[in-house]
Amino acid sequence: MTAPSISLPLINFRLTVRDWDGTFRYERYASHVTAAQQVNIPADGLEASQNGYGDCLELTFQAIWPTLGAKGRDLLELDTQDTAGLWTRRWAGVVVKSGNAMVSWGHTNFKAAGLKKRCGEVRVPVDLVEGDVGAQARQAIQAVLDSGQLGQAIELDLALIPEVGVSLGKVEARNRTLTAILDYLAAQGGQTWGVNEHRQWFWRPLATGTGDVLSLSETVTTPGRAVTATFEDADAEALVTRVLFNVGTWEDGTPITHEVPTEHEARYGVAWKEVPLDPSVPAWATVPFTLDLLRVAQPTAAQLALLTDRVVVDSGNARAGWDAYTTVPDQPAWVELISTAPLQRMPIDVRWTNINAAPSGSTFLMEIRVPGAALVQNAFARFDSQTAQAVIDDMVESRGEPLPAGTSFRFLIPANTVLNLAELRPEILDTALLAQLATYHLILPSRNPASVRVPWPVTPRPTLSLRRLLGDVYEAPVEVVRLMIKLGEPGVSVIQAGQREAAESAAARFLARRALDEATLTAIRAARAGP
C-alpha cells in the first residue's frame, strides 16, 4: 500500500472538553477567529495512541493552561480538520494529568488516558442472566449506565458488541468492576474489548481475519515522506511460560493454587509467574447435581436456582432460599443432593425452623457419603431455643483429590420441621477458564520488533503486513499506533509491531496489578464463601 489518494495536510484541530459524565462544556481550536476559542499548543503538536484493535490508550501534549483549562477527570475529544474542510475524530479519553492552573506563563503537561480506565473504577450492580456472552456484556454495560456511575461518558452501540455464539449460565457480576466482568466475558468468547475514539464500547475477535491486516509497502520518496521501517533488537530478557494462580485460601489458611503450563515451554523452557487471581473472576464453577427427595415436594426451577445463586439474604433482608418439609403429616423426610461430576468444595447454608417442641440442644443431622463407601462425614446442627432454629453454615472442602461424582449430601427433616436451604452449591475450580486467563499473563521473546513510520493517519489494525523494498514481507501483531498531529502536515503514524507484548497482554497486566491490590480480599472471600 502506498499513500492514500487523498492525504491532505491538517489545517486545524480542536479539543472538546466535557464534564466527567459527558456533559459538553466547550471547544478549543488551534486556529479560531476568536482568541478565547483558541488553545496554545507548541509546534510539536499532540501525540494520540491506540492499540491495534482501536482502543484509545493515551493522548499527550503541552499547552498554556489558561487557554485550555481542562481539569483532572474531564473528558477530552480530539478532532482534526484537513484542507478540504473535513473534520475527523481521532481520539477520546479522560484527563489524568492537567498541569497546574497557577502556571500561566508557560506550557504545562497534559495527559489523558483512554476511557477503558473508567471501566475499572465502576461496578456492575446486577448479576447477569444466562445467555450469549455478547448479550451478557451488553447487560452489564447497560446496568452500569442505568446506575449513573458513568453518566454518558461512554456510549453503548449494541451493534459494536455482537453475540458470538458462546453461551454462559448466570454470572455473579454484582459489585464487581465492569473491567473485570468484560475481561471475563471476552476471555470466554475469544474477544478483546475497549473504548474507541467516539466514546463507544466495542469488542471484536482476538483471532484476526479479513479486514484485520494493515497492508503497507516500504517506499523511496522525498525524505520524511516515505514509509520506512526501523527494526529493533529482539529482546528475551523477561520470560513467562507457566502461570501459577493463587485463587485464595482454604478455611485453615493454606493457599488454593492452580498451575497452567503452556505449549511455549517446549520452545523456551519453564519460567513461572505467580498471579493472585482477581476476586472478581468467577474461578469456581458449579458442579451439576440431582436431588433425591423423600416425602418432600420437588422444587420449582426458580427455587432450585436459589441453591446456587450465592445469595443468602435478599434485598428485603429475608433468607433467599427454598423451604423443604414433609408432605406426609407426622412423618420425617430428607433431602439428598447428589453430584454428577467431581467437586472440590461445597458451601452449605441450611437452617431448620418451625421446630415443634424440640428441647434446646437437640441435634439435626447432615450426612456426606461417597460412592462405594460408608459414611464419610456427618455434621450436627444444635437447636437454639432462643432463635428457635438449628443452623449449618459451613464450607466442606476436599484439598487433595476432588470428591468423585456421586458424592451425596443428605439432610434429615424431622416431622413438623421446615428445612430452609439458602445455599447448597457443589463447586470445582474452573480450570478451562484459568487456562484461558493464563494466556494474558505470558511474556514471550519479542518477534523481530519494528517501528514503521507512515506519513499519513492509518486506521489501527491488529496485524501489520509490510512489503519491504527487497521484496520480502514482514508480518507481526500491532501493539500501538501513535498518531503525531502537527498543523501543515497530513499526520504521521508510527506503528510499533512485533514487540514483547501485544496490546491484549498489556491490558491483562493492568488486571494483574489490580489483583495484587485485592489479594487480601481474595483470601477472605475464598475462605468464607468463594468469589
Disulfide bonds with the S-S distance in Angstrom:
none
